[in-house]
Amino acid sequence: MKYKLLLCTLVLATFFAQAQSVQQQIDSLMQLAEKSNDSAKLRIYNRVSFYYIFNDKPKAKELLKKGLRLSKERNVPFSETEITNTYGILMDVSGKADSARIYFEKALDLSNARKYDNIKVMAINNLGMYHWNRGEYDAALDYFFEALAFNRKNDNL
């Protein structure tokens, strides 16, 4: 019994130490973002938002909206495209599938127009996941194979 209690205490202490460590890293990134140029700031916003999507959805939404606004105001098209795709992920994880599809399609349109191939593949794959989650497996596979073919063509595999 003593050993179980000790083991449980060690596991909980490790968990809380890791949680604090992650939050400290995020706090450090956000401090760095405030001192960075627009492009770096927006990349940090996108990365931190992705973490928050799975840990604090309201914070993710707030930071993504801030990033979208800033990317448009400061004319940083790569960040606008990337954050649009990430906003779609937030919508998907929040159970708003139709909104997610709209953001994934917008990210795909933006990435095609701006020739951001890495975001294009992510948006295509996300559209595949949208259809997969709806049980539309043939449509999903079409998107997945499109992303795979694009990656093969561009030696990304």
N, C-alpha and C positions, 0 to 999 in steps of 0.2 A: 504494500500500500504506500509506504514511504517513497519507494522508487517511482511509482506511478505519479504521485503528487509532484515529485522533483522533476520528472520528465515533462509533465504538463506545464509546470512553471517555466522550464527552459524553452519549450516550444512557444508559449505565449510571449515570453521576453524576446525571443528571436523575431517573432512576427511583428511585434510593436517596434522593435529596433529597425526592421526593414521598412516598415510603413513610414517611420519618421525619416529614414534615409531618403526614400523616394520623394517625400514632401520637401525635404531640404534641397534635393536636386532640382525640383520644379521651381521652388522659390529662387534658387540661384539662376536658373535659366530665365525666369521672368525679370530678374534684376538686370541680367545681361541684355535682355531684349530692349529694355528702356534706354540702354546706352548704345544700341546698335543702329546701323543704317536700316532703311525701310525693308530691304530685301531680307536681311538676316532676322530682323524683328518679326517679320511675317512668317518666316520658316519656323521660328521658335513658337509663335502662336499656334501654327498648324500642328507641330509635334506635341506641344503641351495639351492642346485641345483633344488630340487623339487619345492621350492618356485619360483625360477627364471624361471622354465619351463612356468609358467603362467604369468610371469611379465617381463622377459627379456631373451628371448630364446638364444641370443648369449652368455650371461654370463653363462647360464645353460650349454650350449654345452662346453664352455671353462673349466668350473669347473668339469664337468663330465669326459671330456677327461683327465684332470689333475688327477682326482681320479682314473680312470682306469689305467693310466700309473703308478701311485704311488702304487696302489694295486698289480700290477704285479711285479714291481721292488722290493717291500718290502715283497712280498709273504704274502699278507693278503687276503686269498681266500674268506672269507665271504663278505668283501667289494667289491671285484671284481664281485662277483655274484650279490650282491645288486645293485651296480652301473650299471651293464649291464642291469638289468631290468629297472632301472630308465632311462637309455639312450633310451631304447625302448619307454618309455612314451614320452620322448622328440621328438622322431621321429614321433610318432603317432600324437601328438599335432601339430607338424610342417607340417602335411599332407603327410608324407613319410611312408605310411602304409606298404609297402613291407619291408622297412628297419626296421620298428617297429617289424614286425613279426620275422625277422631274430634275432633281439636282444632278443625278448621274448623267442624264441626257444632256443637261446644260454643260457639265464638265467635259463630256465627250465632244460637243459642238465647239466649245472654246479650245480644247486641245487640238482638234482637227484644224481649226482656223489658224491657230498659232503654232502648229507643228510641234507640240509638246508630246512626243511619243510615249514617254514614261507615264504621263498622266492619262493619256489615251488608253493604254493597256489596262490601267487600274479601273478606269471608268467602264470599259468594256466588260471586264471581269465582274465589277459590281453590278452591272446590268444583268449579267448571267446569274449572279446570286439572287437578285430581285426575282427573276423568273423561277429559279429553283425553289425559293421559299414559297412561291405561290403554287407549286406543283406543275409548273409549265416547263417540263423537263426538256422537250425538244427545242424550245426557244432558248432555254438556259444553255444547252449544249452548243447551239449555234454561236452564242456569245463566247463561251469558253474556248471553242475551237478557233474562233476568230482571233482571240487574244493569243492563243498558242501559236497560230500561224504567223501572226505579226511578230511575236518574240523570236520565232525560228528564223524568219526572214531577216531580222535585225541582229541576229547572233546574241540574243539576250538570254539564251538558255545554256 
